[in-house]
């Protein structure tokens, strides 16, 4: 396991292979034992966020957890954040865009209504820049995320570890199926997002997330024109912003 003491770009595949046979909690413990303050996790307080937050709470509670507050989240998401943080012992760090929601709309209008280019610009302002700032200020270069392969077509081929410019990204529950997530909720008595029973299968900003029709998760974000917000682009995309 000495590979975990250093994670240069060429060793991402080796680290991924080291984590693959382990359980999610074991992956987190091993990462923290070997990498310590090089780690940061992120959460959206979305539909399945409680799973990763509970795993961190149980196995590596000292890992800081970054929440990007775009200013356009559903009221229910903010309520869910308060509920989970009151129940779980996590080191939550909240980051917001340098541009307020009102200023953004005054300067650029409703970017989310301007097709993929508008959505990309919106993501750069409200998500990518704050996350870049969070990585700089925490000093972390290994970013833990709750992405899963079963969530979308853009994630089916991801490895457990991948390089995103200077940051190594690790996905401890990448191989979990929806049924495993549901079982974890049940076994640990975790609360569900308030919108989970209203047809939502993904969760983002109120203006660009809608309930699923015929179970099609791909069409629930940004009018079906894109799924990823910019923080988690297609694997292999050359222009990662992080």
C-alpha positions as CSV (number, residue, x, y, z in Angstrom):
1,X,0.0,0.0,0.0
2,X,3.0,2.3,-0.1
3,X,1.6,3.8,-3.3
4,X,-0.8,5.8,-1.1
5,X,2.0,7.9,0.4
6,X,2.4,9.7,-2.9
7,X,0.0,10.1,-5.7
8,X,1.7,11.5,-8.8
9,X,-0.3,11.4,-12.0
10,X,1.3,8.2,-13.2
11,X,0.2,6.3,-10.1
12,X,-3.5,7.0,-10.2
13,X,-4.1,3.6,-11.8
14,X,-2.1,1.8,-9.1
15,X,-4.1,3.7,-6.4
16,X,-7.3,2.7,-8.1
17,X,-6.3,-0.9,-8.1
18,X,-5.4,-0.8,-4.4
19,X,-8.8,0.6,-3.5
20,X,-10.9,-1.7,-5.7
21,X,-11.1,-4.8,-3.5
22,X,-12.0,-2.9,-0.4
23,X,-15.3,-1.9,1.1
24,X,-16.2,1.8,1.0
25,X,-15.5,2.4,4.7
26,X,-12.1,0.6,4.4
27,X,-11.3,2.8,1.4
28,X,-11.9,5.9,3.4
29,X,-9.9,4.7,6.4
30,X,-7.0,3.7,4.2
31,X,-7.0,7.0,2.4
32,X,-7.1,9.0,5.6
33,X,-4.4,6.9,7.3
34,X,-2.0,7.4,4.4
35,X,-2.9,10.8,3.0
36,X,-4.3,12.7,6.0
37,X,-4.6,16.5,5.5
38,X,-4.1,16.1,1.7
39,X,-7.8,15.0,1.5
40,X,-11.0,16.9,1.1
41,X,-14.5,15.6,0.3
42,X,-17.3,17.4,-1.4
43,X,-21.1,17.1,-0.9
44,X,-24.1,18.6,-2.7
45,X,-26.6,17.6,0.0
46,X,-28.4,15.9,-2.9
47,X,-30.6,12.8,-2.9
48,X,-27.9,10.4,-1.9
49,X,-25.5,12.7,-0.1
50,X,-26.3,11.2,3.3
51,X,-24.5,7.9,2.3
52,X,-21.1,9.5,1.8
53,X,-21.5,11.9,4.7
54,X,-22.4,9.0,7.0
55,X,-19.4,6.9,5.7
56,X,-17.1,9.8,6.4
57,X,-18.7,10.3,9.8
58,X,-18.1,6.7,10.7
59,X,-14.7,6.0,9.2
60,X,-12.8,9.3,8.7
61,X,-14.6,12.2,10.4
62,X,-11.5,14.5,10.3
63,X,-11.7,14.8,6.5
64,X,-13.1,18.3,5.7
65,X,-16.3,18.3,3.6
66,X,-16.8,21.1,1.1
67,X,-20.3,22.3,0.2
68,X,-20.7,24.6,-2.8
69,X,-23.7,26.8,-2.2
70,X,-24.6,28.2,-5.6
71,X,-27.3,30.4,-4.2
72,X,-29.8,28.7,-6.4
73,X,-30.5,25.4,-4.6
74,X,-34.0,24.2,-3.7
75,X,-35.2,25.4,-0.2
76,X,-35.5,21.7,0.7
77,X,-31.8,21.2,0.0
78,X,-30.9,23.9,2.5
79,X,-33.3,22.3,5.0
80,X,-31.7,18.9,4.4
81,X,-28.3,20.3,4.9
82,X,-29.3,21.6,8.3
83,X,-30.8,18.3,9.3
84,X,-27.8,16.2,8.2
85,X,-25.2,18.4,9.8
86,X,-27.1,18.4,13.1
87,X,-27.1,14.6,13.1
88,X,-23.6,13.8,11.7
89,X,-20.2,14.9,13.0
90,X,-18.5,16.3,9.9
91,X,-16.1,19.1,9.3
92,X,-18.3,21.1,6.9
93,X,-16.8,24.0,4.9
94,X,-19.3,26.1,3.0
95,X,-18.1,28.0,-0.2
96,X,-20.1,30.4,-2.3
97,X,-19.5,32.1,-5.6
98,X,-17.8,35.5,-5.5
99,X,-20.8,36.8,-7.5
100,X,-24.2,36.9,-5.7
101,X,-27.2,35.3,-7.4
102,X,-28.7,38.8,-7.9
103,X,-25.5,40.2,-9.4
104,X,-25.1,37.2,-11.7
105,X,-28.5,37.6,-13.2
106,X,-28.1,41.4,-13.5
107,X,-24.8,41.0,-15.5
108,X,-25.5,37.9,-17.6
109,X,-29.2,37.1,-17.3
110,X,-30.5,33.6,-16.8
111,X,-27.4,31.8,-18.1
112,X,-29.1,28.4,-17.5
113,X,-31.6,29.3,-20.3
114,X,-28.9,29.9,-22.8
115,X,-28.1,26.4,-23.9
116,X,-25.0,24.4,-23.2
117,X,-22.7,27.5,-23.5
118,X,-24.7,29.4,-21.0
119,X,-24.9,26.4,-18.6
120,X,-21.1,26.0,-18.9
121,X,-20.6,29.7,-18.1
122,X,-23.0,29.4,-15.1
123,X,-21.1,26.3,-13.8
124,X,-17.8,28.1,-14.1
125,X,-19.0,31.0,-11.9
126,X,-21.1,29.1,-9.4
127,X,-19.4,25.8,-9.0
128,X,-15.9,25.5,-10.5
129,X,-14.5,28.8,-9.2
130,X,-15.7,28.1,-5.6
131,X,-14.4,24.5,-5.7
132,X,-11.0,25.7,-7.0
133,X,-10.9,28.2,-4.1
134,X,-11.8,25.5,-1.6
135,X,-9.0,23.2,-2.8
136,X,-6.5,26.1,-2.6
137,X,-7.6,27.2,0.9
138,X,-7.7,23.6,2.4
139,X,-4.4,22.8,0.7
140,X,-5.9,19.5,-0.5
141,X,-4.8,17.7,-3.6
142,X,-6.9,14.5,-3.2
143,X,-10.6,15.1,-3.6
144,X,-13.2,12.5,-2.5
145,X,-16.5,12.5,-4.2
146,X,-19.6,10.3,-4.0
147,X,-20.0,9.7,-7.8
148,X,-21.3,6.3,-8.9
149,X,-21.1,4.6,-12.2
150,X,-24.8,3.8,-12.3
151,X,-25.8,7.5,-12.0
152,X,-25.3,8.4,-15.7
153,X,-23.7,7.4,-19.0
154,X,-21.0,10.0,-18.4
155,X,-19.8,8.0,-15.4
156,X,-19.9,4.3,-16.4
157,X,-16.3,4.1,-17.4
158,X,-14.7,6.0,-14.5
159,X,-11.9,4.4,-12.5
160,X,-11.9,4.7,-8.7
161,X,-9.1,7.2,-9.0
162,X,-8.4,9.7,-11.8
163,X,-6.2,12.8,-12.3
164,X,-7.9,16.1,-12.9
165,X,-5.0,18.5,-13.6
166,X,-3.2,18.9,-10.2
167,X,-6.0,17.2,-8.2
168,X,-6.5,13.4,-7.7
169,X,-10.1,12.5,-7.5
170,X,-11.2,9.4,-5.6
171,X,-14.7,7.8,-5.7
172,X,-15.2,5.4,-2.7
173,X,-18.7,4.3,-3.7
174,X,-18.2,4.3,-7.4
175,X,-19.2,0.6,-7.7
176,X,-22.4,0.9,-5.7
177,X,-25.7,0.1,-7.4
178,X,-28.9,2.0,-6.5
179,X,-30.1,-1.0,-4.4
180,X,-26.9,-0.9,-2.3
181,X,-27.5,2.9,-1.7
182,X,-31.1,2.2,-0.6
183,X,-30.0,-0.6,1.7
184,X,-27.4,1.7,3.3
185,X,-30.1,4.3,4.0
186,X,-32.4,1.7,5.6
187,X,-29.7,-0.1,7.7
188,X,-28.4,3.2,9.1
189,X,-31.7,5.0,9.5
190,X,-30.6,8.0,7.4
191,X,-33.1,10.7,6.5
192,X,-34.1,11.1,2.8
193,X,-34.0,14.4,0.9
194,X,-37.4,16.1,1.1
195,X,-37.8,15.9,-2.7
196,X,-36.9,12.2,-3.0
197,X,-40.5,11.2,-3.0
198,X,-41.6,13.8,-5.6
199,X,-40.2,12.3,-8.7
200,X,-36.6,13.7,-8.5
201,X,-33.9,11.2,-9.3
202,X,-31.1,13.8,-9.4
203,X,-30.7,17.0,-7.5
204,X,-29.1,20.4,-8.5
205,X,-30.2,24.0,-8.7
206,X,-33.9,24.7,-8.8
207,X,-33.8,26.3,-12.3
208,X,-32.1,23.4,-14.0
209,X,-33.4,20.3,-12.3
210,X,-36.7,18.6,-12.8
211,X,-38.4,15.4,-11.9
212,X,-37.7,12.4,-14.1
213,X,-40.0,11.2,-16.8
214,X,-40.0,7.5,-17.5
215,X,-37.0,7.2,-15.2
216,X,-34.7,9.1,-17.6
217,X,-32.1,10.7,-15.3
218,X,-30.1,12.1,-18.2
219,X,-33.0,14.4,-19.1
220,X,-33.5,15.9,-15.7
221,X,-30.6,18.4,-15.7
222,X,-30.2,21.5,-17.9
223,X,-33.1,20.5,-20.2
224,X,-31.4,17.3,-21.2
225,X,-28.5,19.3,-22.9
226,X,-25.9,18.2,-20.4
227,X,-25.8,16.2,-17.1
228,X,-22.6,17.2,-15.4
229,X,-22.4,20.6,-13.8
230,X,-18.7,21.1,-14.6
231,X,-17.2,19.7,-11.4
232,X,-17.4,16.1,-12.8
233,X,-16.9,16.1,-16.5
234,X,-16.7,13.2,-18.9
235,X,-13.7,11.0,-18.1
236,X,-10.9,11.9,-20.5
237,X,-12.1,15.4,-21.2
238,X,-8.9,17.5,-21.8
239,X,-10.2,20.8,-20.4
240,X,-10.9,20.1,-16.8
241,X,-11.1,23.4,-14.9
242,X,-10.2,22.1,-11.4
